[in-house]
Amino acid sequence: MITKSSEKQAAFIKNHKKQRMMITLLRLLVLILFIALWEGASNYQLIDAFIFSSPSRILQTLSEMVINGSIFYHTGITLFEILVSFSLGTFLGVLIAILLWWNHQVSKILEPYLVVLNSLPKTALAPILIVWLGHNIKSIIIIALTVSIVVTILNTLNGFHSVDKDKIKLIYTFGGSKMDVLRKVVIPANYANIISTMKVNIGLSLIGVIIGELLAARAGLGYLIIYGSQVFKMDWVMMSLILLALLATGLYQGIVYLEKKVSRYNM
């Protein structure tokens, strides 16, 4: 027997799916319209295709670089640098946040220094790191790490401090140790916060890698951007920017997928 509540629920689900489909179609329509306007403006010389490029020129450049394999090399290097800096930033950031939560006095001492480091423009630190470490992948990864790690520490530490104090007292009441509080209360309560921090971290890692590649790289998408702008190969620049946008979207969606998995596991 179908009740009125089940009918309303089915209608709600149907309407929700319809809205999601409509939003997806409108997003695609906006993208197609933008590409068509860009291509049309270039073909009818409303904009200078040499400076602004065009979708057809970008596709031609991409196909040429796919055939000779160079685009896979440059994209692979940038992706490797992003993943390494992201992994290090997340792991070290959470680890340092745990250590600071564990020792409240040390946390109070280091807190103003973390705030100062977070407010420093990382583009100013990048040339110094390049002088110290050289023009290599290591310096690019360290630059990206400096961009993301402090944010990870601060966000994670704030999440640790906001855990319900009554739950912590309950663990101590039953004879639990500080390690028990960390394992059974603090970290489980911050799964969502850590995932949210990872979402921010992936974008910061990408920004840091591109800053490093613009200054020190001999390969990578950042290298293609700076080299293409120097020799006026704007097709390379625009293609690299589009590939970076696709990389960022793909990596972010990977974190969203992980978030869904963690949410289902904790339900």
C-alpha positions as CSV (number, residue, x, y, z in Angstrom):
1,M,0.0,0.0,0.0
2,I,1.4,3.3,-1.1
3,T,1.0,6.1,1.5
4,K,0.8,9.8,0.9
5,S,4.2,10.3,2.6
6,S,5.9,7.8,0.3
7,E,4.3,9.5,-2.7
8,K,5.6,12.9,-1.6
9,Q,9.0,11.4,-1.0
10,A,9.1,9.9,-4.5
11,A,7.9,13.2,-6.0
12,F,10.6,15.0,-4.0
13,I,13.3,12.7,-5.2
14,K,12.1,13.0,-8.8
15,N,12.0,16.8,-8.6
16,H,15.5,16.8,-7.1
17,K,16.9,14.6,-9.9
18,K,15.2,16.9,-12.5
19,Q,16.8,20.0,-10.9
20,R,20.2,18.4,-10.8
21,M,19.9,17.4,-14.5
22,M,18.7,20.9,-15.4
23,I,21.7,22.5,-13.6
24,T,24.1,20.1,-15.4
25,L,22.6,21.0,-18.7
26,L,22.7,24.7,-18.0
27,R,26.4,24.4,-17.0
28,L,27.2,22.6,-20.3
29,L,25.2,25.2,-22.2
30,V,27.2,28.1,-20.6
31,L,30.5,26.3,-21.4
32,I,29.4,25.6,-25.0
33,L,28.2,29.2,-25.4
34,F,31.5,30.6,-24.1
35,I,33.5,28.4,-26.4
36,A,31.3,29.4,-29.4
37,L,31.6,33.1,-28.6
38,W,35.4,32.8,-28.2
39,E,35.8,31.0,-31.5
40,G,33.4,33.3,-33.3
41,A,35.2,36.4,-32.0
42,S,38.5,35.0,-33.1
43,N,37.3,34.0,-36.6
44,Y,35.6,37.4,-37.2
45,Q,38.7,39.2,-35.9
46,L,36.8,40.9,-33.0
47,I,39.8,39.7,-30.9
48,D,43.3,39.1,-32.0
49,A,43.8,35.3,-32.2
50,F,47.5,35.7,-31.9
51,I,47.1,37.2,-28.4
52,F,43.9,35.6,-27.1
53,S,44.2,32.3,-29.1
54,S,41.0,30.4,-29.9
55,P,39.5,27.0,-29.0
56,S,40.4,25.6,-32.5
57,R,44.0,26.7,-32.2
58,I,44.3,25.3,-28.6
59,L,42.9,21.9,-29.9
60,Q,45.4,21.9,-32.7
61,T,48.3,22.7,-30.3
62,L,47.1,20.0,-27.9
63,S,46.8,17.4,-30.7
64,E,50.3,18.2,-31.9
65,M,51.7,17.8,-28.4
66,V,49.7,14.6,-27.8
67,I,51.2,13.1,-31.0
68,N,54.8,14.0,-30.0
69,G,54.1,13.0,-26.3
70,S,55.4,16.2,-24.8
71,I,52.1,17.2,-23.2
72,F,52.1,13.9,-21.2
73,Y,55.6,14.7,-20.0
74,H,54.8,18.2,-18.8
75,T,51.4,17.3,-17.3
76,G,52.9,14.3,-15.6
77,I,55.6,16.4,-13.9
78,T,53.1,19.0,-12.7
79,L,50.8,16.3,-11.4
80,F,53.6,14.5,-9.6
81,E,54.7,17.7,-7.9
82,I,51.1,18.5,-6.8
83,L,50.5,15.0,-5.4
84,V,53.8,14.9,-3.5
85,S,53.4,18.4,-2.0
86,F,49.8,17.7,-1.2
87,S,50.6,14.4,0.5
88,L,53.5,15.9,2.5
89,G,51.5,19.0,3.4
90,T,48.5,17.0,4.6
91,F,50.5,14.4,6.5
92,L,53.0,16.8,8.1
93,G,50.3,19.4,8.8
94,V,48.0,16.9,10.6
95,L,51.0,15.4,12.5
96,I,52.2,18.8,13.7
97,A,48.7,19.8,14.7
98,I,48.5,16.6,16.8
99,L,51.8,17.4,18.5
100,L,50.7,21.0,19.2
101,W,47.3,19.7,20.6
102,W,49.2,17.2,22.7
103,N,51.4,20.0,24.3
104,H,49.3,23.0,24.9
105,Q,52.2,25.1,26.2
106,V,54.2,24.6,23.0
107,S,51.0,25.4,21.0
108,K,50.6,28.7,22.8
109,I,54.3,29.6,22.2
110,L,54.3,28.7,18.4
111,E,50.8,30.1,17.6
112,P,51.9,33.7,16.8
113,Y,54.7,32.4,14.6
114,L,52.3,30.2,12.7
115,V,50.1,33.2,12.1
116,V,53.0,35.2,10.8
117,L,54.2,32.4,8.5
118,N,50.6,32.1,7.2
119,S,50.4,35.8,6.4
120,L,53.7,36.0,4.6
121,P,53.4,36.2,0.8
122,K,54.8,32.9,-0.4
123,T,55.9,34.4,-3.7
124,A,58.5,36.4,-1.6
125,L,59.8,33.2,-0.1
126,A,60.0,31.3,-3.4
127,P,63.2,33.1,-4.8
128,I,65.0,32.5,-1.5
129,L,64.1,28.8,-1.5
130,I,65.3,28.5,-5.1
131,V,68.7,30.1,-4.2
132,W,69.0,27.7,-1.3
133,L,67.8,24.5,-3.1
134,G,68.5,25.2,-6.7
135,H,66.4,25.1,-9.9
136,N,64.9,21.6,-9.5
137,I,61.8,19.7,-8.6
138,K,62.8,19.6,-4.9
139,S,62.6,23.4,-4.6
140,I,59.2,23.5,-6.4
141,I,57.8,20.9,-4.0
142,I,59.1,22.8,-1.0
143,I,57.6,26.0,-2.3
144,A,54.2,24.3,-2.6
145,L,54.7,22.8,0.8
146,T,55.2,26.3,2.4
147,V,52.0,27.5,0.8
148,S,49.8,24.7,2.2
149,I,51.3,23.3,5.4
150,V,50.6,26.2,7.7
151,V,47.0,26.4,6.7
152,T,46.7,22.7,7.3
153,I,48.2,23.0,10.8
154,L,46.0,25.9,11.8
155,N,42.7,24.5,10.4
156,T,43.3,21.0,11.9
157,L,44.4,22.4,15.3
158,N,41.3,24.6,15.5
159,G,39.2,21.6,14.8
160,F,41.0,19.6,17.6
161,H,40.4,22.4,20.1
162,S,36.7,22.6,19.2
163,V,36.0,19.0,20.2
164,D,33.2,18.6,22.8
165,K,34.9,18.9,26.2
166,D,32.3,16.6,27.9
167,K,33.3,13.7,25.7
168,I,37.0,14.2,26.6
169,K,36.1,14.3,30.3
170,L,34.1,11.1,29.9
171,I,37.2,9.3,28.5
172,Y,39.2,10.5,31.5
173,T,36.4,9.5,33.9
174,F,36.6,5.9,32.7
175,G,40.4,5.9,33.2
176,G,41.4,6.7,29.7
177,S,44.7,8.2,28.7
178,K,45.4,11.2,26.5
179,M,46.2,8.8,23.7
180,D,42.7,7.3,24.1
181,V,41.2,10.8,23.9
182,L,43.2,11.4,20.7
183,R,42.3,8.1,19.0
184,K,38.7,7.7,20.2
185,V,37.4,11.3,20.3
186,V,39.6,14.0,18.8
187,I,40.6,12.4,15.5
188,P,37.2,10.7,14.8
189,A,35.4,14.0,15.5
190,N,37.6,15.8,13.0
191,Y,37.3,13.5,10.0
192,A,35.1,16.0,8.2
193,N,37.4,18.9,9.2
194,I,40.5,17.1,7.9
195,I,38.7,16.3,4.6
196,S,37.6,19.9,4.3
197,T,41.2,21.0,5.0
198,M,42.4,18.6,2.2
199,K,40.0,20.3,-0.2
200,V,41.7,23.6,0.5
201,N,45.1,22.0,0.6
202,I,44.8,20.6,-2.9
203,G,44.2,24.0,-4.4
204,L,47.0,25.6,-2.4
205,S,49.4,22.8,-3.5
206,L,48.5,23.5,-7.1
207,I,49.1,27.2,-6.6
208,G,52.4,26.6,-4.9
209,V,53.6,24.2,-7.6
210,I,52.8,26.7,-10.4
211,I,54.6,29.5,-8.5
212,G,57.6,27.3,-8.3
213,E,57.4,26.2,-11.9
214,L,57.1,29.8,-13.1
215,L,60.3,30.6,-11.3
216,A,62.5,27.5,-11.4
217,A,61.1,24.8,-13.7
218,R,62.5,23.3,-16.9
219,A,59.4,21.3,-17.5
220,G,55.7,21.2,-16.4
221,L,52.6,23.2,-17.2
222,G,53.9,26.3,-15.3
223,Y,57.0,26.1,-17.5
224,L,54.9,26.0,-20.6
225,I,53.0,29.1,-19.4
226,I,56.1,31.2,-18.7
227,Y,57.9,30.0,-21.8
228,G,54.9,30.4,-24.0
229,S,54.4,34.0,-22.8
230,Q,58.0,34.8,-23.4
231,V,58.0,33.6,-27.0
232,F,54.4,34.7,-27.7
233,K,53.1,31.2,-28.1
234,M,49.8,32.1,-26.5
235,D,48.2,28.8,-27.6
236,W,50.6,27.0,-25.2
237,V,49.6,29.4,-22.4
238,M,45.9,29.0,-22.8
239,M,46.2,25.2,-23.3
240,S,48.2,24.9,-20.1
241,L,45.7,27.0,-18.2
242,I,42.8,24.8,-19.3
243,L,44.8,21.7,-18.4
244,L,45.5,23.1,-15.0
245,A,41.8,23.8,-14.5
246,L,41.0,20.2,-15.5
247,L,43.7,18.9,-13.1
248,A,42.3,21.0,-10.3
249,T,38.8,19.8,-10.9
250,G,39.8,16.2,-11.1
251,L,41.9,16.3,-7.9
252,Y,39.1,18.1,-6.1
253,Q,36.5,15.6,-7.2
254,G,38.9,12.8,-5.9
255,I,38.7,14.4,-2.4
256,V,34.9,14.7,-2.7
257,Y,34.8,11.0,-3.5
258,L,37.0,10.2,-0.5
259,E,34.7,12.4,1.7
260,K,31.7,10.4,0.6
261,K,33.5,7.1,1.4
262,V,34.5,8.4,4.9
263,S,30.9,9.6,5.5
264,R,29.4,6.2,4.6
265,Y,32.0,4.5,6.8
266,N,31.2,6.6,9.8
267,M,27.4,6.3,9.5
